[in-house]
Amino acid sequence: MANKTERKHARYPKIRKEPWSVLEAAVFALAVVFALMITWNGVAAVVRSIQADIEAQQASDAESEPYYLTFIRGVWDAAVGNTDEDSEGSEAAPETEYDTTVDISAYANDTGYAGQLYQLKDEYDQVYTILAHYDEIPERLIRLALNNHETMDYVAQYVTLKDVTQTIDLSAEAKSETVPLLLQWDTRWGYETYGSGLVGYTGCGPTCIAMVALYLTGDTDWDPGAVAAWADSAGYYVEGSGTAWTLMSEGCEHFGIEATELTLSESIVAEHIAAGEPIICSVGPGDFTSDGHYIVLTGYEDGVFTLNDPNSRERSSQTWTWSQLSGQIKNLWAYTVQ
C-alpha cells in the first residue's frame, strides 16, 4: 500500500521549498522589467499615434472650425439626416486672385477716377485688374467701385463675365429661416441690363422683390436678374427715376406674393414683421443712398430692426432703430403669399 502511494505522488512535481538563487531572482526581475517596457512602449506608441491624428485634424480644420466641432456636426447631420447634397451652395465662392504685377503706374498722377482708384491699390488687389481694363469698363461701374468698395470684385470681373451666362442655384437660400440677402451686384446676375443700366447699380427694386418672393414662396426661378427682366418688359422701370412703386404694390403679384401698403408707424411695422411678413421700404437720401433706393426690413427685436440692403453686406449686418430709419422711408409694403 505504501508503494502505491509513493508512485501516485511521484507523478506530480515536488513543491520547491528552497529560496531562489541570486541569479534566478535577477533573471526573473529582468524578465518582468522587459515585459513592462514592451507594454509601456506599446501604449506610448498608441498614444502618440492618436495625438498625431488629432493634431493633423486640428491643422486641417484650422481655417474652418475646430476638429471637435467637425465631429459634433457630423454626428448631428447623421442624426437629422442631412447629406452633403443638402449643404451644396452654402459654401462661399472661392475668392478671385488678381494679378498685382500688372503695370498701372501710368495712372499714378491721374486726376480723375483712375487716379482715385490708383490710390486704393495697396488696399484692394482688384484695382490692378480694373485699371488694366479701364477703357473697357463703363464709367458708371468705375464710380460704383469708388463709392462702394464692396463692389470691387463685381467691377473687376466685368470684362470676363459680362457676356457669360451663369448657372444660378438659389436652393440653399430658399431654405433660409430668415429673408435671404441677395445683392444686386452679385456677378451671377449683376451684369444683366435693367432700364438705363445694369442690375448691379439699377436693380435694387427687383432684387428686393426676389428676396421676398424667394423667402415666402421658395420659388428659385426668380433671381434678381429674372425679376429685373420681367419688370423691365412690363414697364415698371421709369427712365430717370428707377423702379416704380407699382412694382412693389401690384407687379409683385406676378411672383406669387401680395402687398399691403403700411402707414409709417413703428408699432404697425413691428406687428407685421412679427407675423412673418417682410417689408420692402422705398428710402430717400440718407444712410442707404444719395437719391433713391429699396431695402427689406426682416426682423424686429428689443426696439431694433434688422434689414437686407441689396447694395451692402455691411449695412445688412447692422441693426437699426426706428428713429434712424423713419426719416428716410418714403413708402413701405408688407408681403404675404398670394
C-alpha positions, 0 to 999 in steps of 0.5 A: 500500500505504501508503494502505491502511494509513493508512485501516485505522488511521484507523478506530480512535481515536488513543491520547491521549498528552497529560496531562489538563487541570486541569479534566478531572482535577477533573471526573473526581475529582468524578465518582468522589467522587459515585459513592462517596457514592451507594454509601456512602449506599446501604449506610448506608441498608441498614444502618440499615434492618436495625438498625431491624428488629432493634431493633423485634424486640428491643422486641417480644420484650422481655417474652418472650425475646430476638429471637435466641432467637425465631429459634433456636426457630423454626428448631428447631420447623421442624426437629422439626416442631412447629406452633403447634397443638402449643404451644396451652395452654402459654401462661399465662392472661392475668392478671385486672385488678381494679378498685382504685377500688372503695370498701372503706374501710368495712372499714378498722377491721374486726376480723375477716377483712375487716379482715385482708384490708383490710390486704393491699390495697396488696399484692394488687389482688384484695382490692378485688374480694373485699371488694366481694363479701364477703357473697357469698363463703363464709367458708371461701374468705375464710380460704383467701385469708388463709392462702394468698395464692396463692389470691387470684385463685381467691377473687376470681373466685368470684362470676363463675365459680362457676356457669360451666362451663369448657372444660378442655384438659389436652393440653399437660400430658399431654405433660409429661416430668415429673408435671404440677402441677395445683392444686386451686384452679385456677378451671377446676375449683376451684369444683366441690363435693367432700364438705363443700366445694369442690375448691379447699380439699377436693380435694387427694386427687383432684387428686393422683390426676389428676396421676398418672393424667394423667402415666402414662396421658395420659388428659385426661378426668380433671381434678381436678374429674372425679376429685373427682366420681367419688370423691365418688359412690363414697364415698371422701370421709369427712365430717370427715376428707377423702379416704380412703386407699382412694382412693389404694390401690384407687379409683385403679384406676378411672383406669387406674393401680395402687398399691403401698403403700411402707414409709417408707424413703428408699432404697425411695422413691428406687428407685421414683421412679427407675423412673418411678413417682410417689408420692402421700404422705398428710402430717400437720401440718407444712410442707404443712398444719395437719391433713391433706393429699396431695402427689406426690413426682416426682423424686429427685436428689443426696439431694433430692426434688422434689414437686407440692403441689396447694395451692402453686406455691411449695412445688412449686418447692422441693426437699426432703430426706428428713429434712424430709419423713419426719416428716410422711408418714403413708402413701405409694403408688407408681403404675404403669399398670394 
